[in-house]
Amino acid sequence: MKISIIIPCYNEEKTIEKIIDKIIGQKIENFEIIVIDDFSTDQTRKLLNENLKDKVHKIIFNEKNYGKGFSIREGIKKATGEIILIQDADLEYDPSDYDKLIKPIKNGFADVVYGSRFIGSEEKRVLYFWHMIGNKILTLLSNMFTNLNLTDMEVCYKVFKSEIIKKIDLKEDRFGFEPEVTAKIAKMNIRIFEVGVKYFGRTYLDGKKITWKDGFSALRCIFYYNFFK
């Protein structure tokens, strides 16, 4: 099965080349890397154009800064694989987890697989207490309305059968993608699995971008997409 790896990125000049090399190092038999640059203002675009053009199968340059959700939608449109995997452009998530993320779909058990930073015995960097509480509250609220028992709704690592994610009408341009797609797959008659993944979280000094404002946006999306869409 061909794997389409979608990488939305914004101002990741320090990590974009490293993450792509890590992906290539996994020795996946049949894959494509699709990078969507969300109008970076650092050297990310230059690196993609000059250093990485022979390593990446498709590069999309957004005309302005739209957000993660918009960039993922653009990547999904261009994906040709039977499986679509979402990868952040930083180094918080490790491509060495790909095998366990993809295996439930390859083995015919799952249609969608979520990673989780809160289960399993993999390495996890110790970071912000209130971020953890916020993530758990958002996941709990999402679970209450979707009737799923996920442990990490906000996780980056989400893997889909292409035929499923391509038929979902996604709307959110920014980080609201996570609760939106969760609400929409919960309404489908599909099999959802979850596996523990490594997490090497960043501080804000390292370049972390998500803030408390995105938490309020996630709350809006949880209510809106579960009750009205």
Buried (B, 14 or more C-beta within 10 A) or exposed (E): EBBBBBBBBBBBBBBBBEBBEBBBEBEBEEBBBBBBBBBBEBBBBEBBEEBBEEBBBBBBBBEEBBBBBBBBBBBBEBBEBBBBBBBBBBBBBBBEBBEBBBBBBEEEEBBBBBBBBBEBEBEBEEBEEEBBEBBBEBBEBBBEBBEBEBBBBBBBBBBBBBEBBEEBEBBBBBBBBBBBBBBBBBEEEEBBBBBBBBBBBBEEEEBBEBEEEBBEBBBEBBBBBBEEE
